[in-house]
Amino acid sequence: MKKSMARNGLILAAFAIATTGLIALAYYGTKEQINLQQQQKLLSILNEVITDSSYDNDIQFDCASIASVELLGSEQPQKIYRATKSQQPVSAAIETIAPNGYNGKIHLVVGVESHSEQEAKILGVRILEHKETPGLGDKIELRISDWIESFAQQKYSKALAENWAVKKDGGQFDQFTGATITPRAVVKAVKKGAQFYLENKEHIFNAVNACKVAEPLVSGERHSSERNSSGANP
């Protein structure tokens, strides 16, 4: 009896070891492909809010990590991807959070540039994650509505701050029928993202690179075929 139990125990142990080994092999065998897919997805999103022809660095591997509860909506550091051309600052894609959506936090990325200390221009905005009500608040998603594209080319400055609200609050942006809280939260977050960029541009581009250094998508150069220019704002 004891020999039988011991034999069965050894069989189970061998099976567990073999299974663990196979899982490990599968993970390491696909890890590089998963990382590549993640890089491509990130680059695609960044190129939807910043035109890829405007910069020449590997933007997905060049970012600052900065926290601002007031302007970026979180105590946790947010990634700010830096676009440069000939090593000169061009624009940035700011990950930020609207903390006061109808059903909680709305995560978004805001592409922004500025040519003066007083004014910033929004290049594009995309929603990264949300839990807003289907059929109402989810119109912030580009696949459902083009409302999010209304931010492109809009300018922000202290003089224009009052325009940065939904029409119901006296601003210039449309709200959704039956769902004002969601667009109000997004408008406010984009506005604060632009304000953050104006106030912290020098710090953003001088900060230590917080993104993982990895091999470019194509060794030695950025491959134009891997850029997703569809949806990018000129």
C-alpha distance (Angstrom), angle and dihedral (degrees) to the residues before:
residue distance angle dihedral
M1 . . .
K2 3.79 . .
K3 3.81 90.9 .
S4 3.81 89.9 51.4
M5 3.82 92.2 50.3
A6 3.79 91.2 47.1
R7 3.81 91.0 49.4
N8 3.80 91.7 49.2
G9 3.80 89.8 47.7
L10 3.80 91.1 52.9
I11 3.81 90.9 48.6
L12 3.79 91.6 51.4
A13 3.80 91.3 46.4
A14 3.81 91.3 50.0
F15 3.81 90.5 48.1
A16 3.81 91.3 50.2
I17 3.80 91.8 49.0
A18 3.80 92.0 47.6
T19 3.82 92.1 48.0
T20 3.80 91.8 48.4
G21 3.77 89.8 49.3
L22 3.80 92.7 51.0
I23 3.81 91.5 48.7
A24 3.80 90.4 49.5
L25 3.80 91.7 48.9
A26 3.81 91.1 48.8
Y27 3.81 91.1 49.4
Y28 3.77 95.7 49.4
G29 3.77 90.8 41.3
T30 3.80 92.6 56.3
K31 3.82 99.5 30.5
E32 3.81 93.9 92.5
Q33 3.81 92.4 48.4
I34 3.82 91.6 47.8
N35 3.80 90.8 50.2
L36 3.79 90.5 49.1
Q37 3.80 91.6 51.0
Q38 3.81 90.8 48.9
Q39 3.80 90.8 50.5
Q40 3.79 91.5 49.4
K41 3.81 92.1 48.6
L42 3.80 91.4 49.3
L43 3.79 92.3 47.4
S44 3.80 90.1 48.9
I45 3.80 91.6 54.4
L46 3.80 93.1 45.6
N47 3.80 90.8 51.0
E48 3.78 89.9 53.8
V49 3.80 90.6 62.0
I50 3.81 99.0 32.8
T51 3.80 121.8 38.2
D52 3.80 106.7 -116.8
S53 3.80 93.4 -140.2
S54 3.81 90.1 62.7
Y55 3.82 94.8 69.8
D56 3.81 139.0 38.5
N57 3.80 104.7 -161.9
D58 3.81 128.2 93.3
I59 3.78 92.4 -97.7
Q60 3.81 95.9 -174.1
F61 3.81 89.1 61.4
D62 3.81 96.2 44.4
C63 3.79 117.3 73.7
A64 3.77 145.9 130.6
S65 3.80 122.2 -135.7
I66 3.80 112.9 -142.9
A67 3.80 134.3 162.2
S68 3.80 125.0 -146.0
V69 3.79 119.9 160.3
E70 3.80 91.7 -171.8
L71 3.81 99.1 48.7
L72 3.82 106.2 19.0
G73 3.78 97.4 36.4
S74 3.80 100.1 -124.7
E75 3.78 143.9 76.4
Q76 3.80 87.4 -138.7
P77 3.82 117.7 86.4
Q78 3.79 114.1 -99.8
K79 3.78 123.8 -146.7
I80 3.79 117.4 -114.4
Y81 3.79 112.8 -166.9
R82 3.79 113.1 -147.4
A83 3.80 123.2 -142.3
T84 3.79 115.5 -158.9
K85 3.79 135.9 171.7
S86 3.78 120.5 -156.6
Q87 3.82 84.5 -7.1
Q88 3.80 91.8 -60.5
P89 3.84 121.8 122.5
V90 3.79 113.8 -100.4
S91 3.80 108.9 162.0
A92 3.79 143.5 -42.9
A93 3.79 139.7 -126.7
I94 3.79 107.2 -139.5
E95 3.78 122.1 -158.6
T96 3.78 106.5 -147.3
I97 3.79 140.9 160.9
A98 3.78 133.3 -127.9
P99 3.82 98.4 -151.2
N100 3.80 96.0 -170.7
G101 3.79 106.2 59.6
Y102 3.81 117.9 142.6
N103 3.81 91.8 -100.0
G104 3.79 99.8 25.4
K105 3.77 137.3 -78.3
I106 3.79 122.4 7.5
H107 3.81 115.0 -156.4
L108 3.79 116.6 -153.3
V109 3.78 143.4 159.8
V110 3.80 122.1 -131.6
G111 3.80 124.0 -160.0
V112 3.80 111.0 -151.7
E113 3.80 140.8 167.3
S114 3.79 135.5 179.2
H115 3.78 135.6 -166.4
S116 3.78 95.8 -171.8
E117 3.79 137.9 34.3
Q118 3.80 91.2 -113.1
E119 3.79 104.6 49.9
A120 3.80 137.7 45.1
K121 3.80 129.9 -172.4
I122 3.79 124.5 -146.2
L123 3.80 112.0 -132.1
G124 3.78 97.5 -175.0
V125 3.80 144.8 -35.7
R126 3.79 131.3 -143.8
I127 3.80 131.9 -178.0
L128 3.81 113.7 -124.2
E129 3.80 101.2 -178.6
H130 3.81 138.8 -6.8
K131 3.81 144.3 151.1
E132 3.78 98.8 -147.1
T133 3.80 121.7 147.1
P134 3.83 115.1 -78.3
G135 3.79 111.4 -115.4
L136 3.81 92.5 19.3
G137 3.79 120.2 39.5
D138 3.80 94.8 19.5
K139 3.81 88.8 76.2
I140 3.80 85.2 93.0
E141 3.82 85.7 78.7
L142 3.79 115.2 92.7
R143 3.81 92.1 -138.9
I144 3.81 89.1 62.4
S145 3.81 103.7 33.3
D146 3.79 138.7 3.5
W147 3.82 90.7 -133.5
I148 3.81 92.3 110.1
E149 3.81 89.7 61.0
S150 3.81 90.2 65.2
F151 3.83 88.2 83.4
A152 3.80 94.7 62.9
Q153 3.81 113.3 112.3
Q154 3.81 92.7 3.4
K155 3.79 114.6 140.2
Y156 3.77 128.8 -137.0
S157 3.79 128.7 -159.0
K158 3.77 135.2 138.2
A159 3.79 88.6 -96.9
L160 3.82 90.5 54.2
A161 3.80 96.6 40.8
E162 3.82 94.4 106.6
N163 3.81 90.3 60.1
W164 3.79 90.0 61.6
A165 3.80 97.9 89.2
V166 3.78 137.7 79.8
K167 3.81 116.5 -84.7
K168 3.79 91.2 -107.0
D169 3.82 87.0 63.7
G170 3.79 94.4 44.3
G171 3.80 97.6 -92.2
Q172 3.79 134.8 117.9
F173 3.81 103.2 -106.8
D174 3.79 124.9 94.4
Q175 3.77 119.9 -118.6
F176 3.81 124.7 -149.5
T177 3.78 122.2 -103.0
G178 3.78 105.7 -100.0
A179 3.80 93.2 2.0
T180 3.79 116.6 75.2
I181 3.81 98.5 142.4
T182 3.80 95.3 67.3
P183 3.84 99.3 51.8
R184 3.79 89.8 40.1
A185 3.81 89.8 56.9
V186 3.81 93.0 47.4
V187 3.81 94.2 47.4
K188 3.79 90.0 51.1
A189 3.81 92.3 48.7
V190 3.82 93.1 49.8
K191 3.80 90.4 47.8
K192 3.79 91.3 51.5
G193 3.80 90.5 46.5
A194 3.80 89.8 56.7
Q195 3.79 90.4 46.3
F196 3.80 90.5 50.1
Y197 3.80 91.0 52.4
L198 3.78 93.1 51.0
E199 3.78 92.9 48.7
N200 3.80 97.0 42.5
K201 3.80 107.4 29.1
E202 3.80 94.8 118.4
H203 3.79 92.2 47.5
I204 3.81 91.8 47.5
F205 3.80 93.8 56.1
N206 3.80 95.6 39.5
A207 3.80 96.5 47.9
V208 3.80 121.5 108.1
N209 3.80 112.9 -91.6
A210 3.80 105.8 -96.4
C211 3.81 96.2 -176.0
K212 3.76 121.4 98.0
V213 3.77 111.8 -99.2
A214 3.78 108.9 -126.2
E215 3.76 140.9 155.3
P216 3.81 113.0 -71.0
L217 3.79 115.8 -106.6
V218 3.80 86.9 -103.0
S219 3.80 115.2 25.9
G220 3.77 112.8 -105.5
E221 3.78 98.9 2.8
R222 3.79 146.1 36.2
H223 3.78 110.6 -99.2
S224 3.76 112.6 -133.8
S225 3.81 92.3 -150.7
E226 3.82 89.7 64.0
R227 3.77 93.1 57.4
N228 3.74 115.9 98.7
S229 3.75 103.8 -145.7
S230 3.80 93.9 166.9
G231 3.76 108.6 109.7
A232 3.80 93.1 13.3
N233 3.74 114.4 136.6
P234 3.81 116.4 -122.5
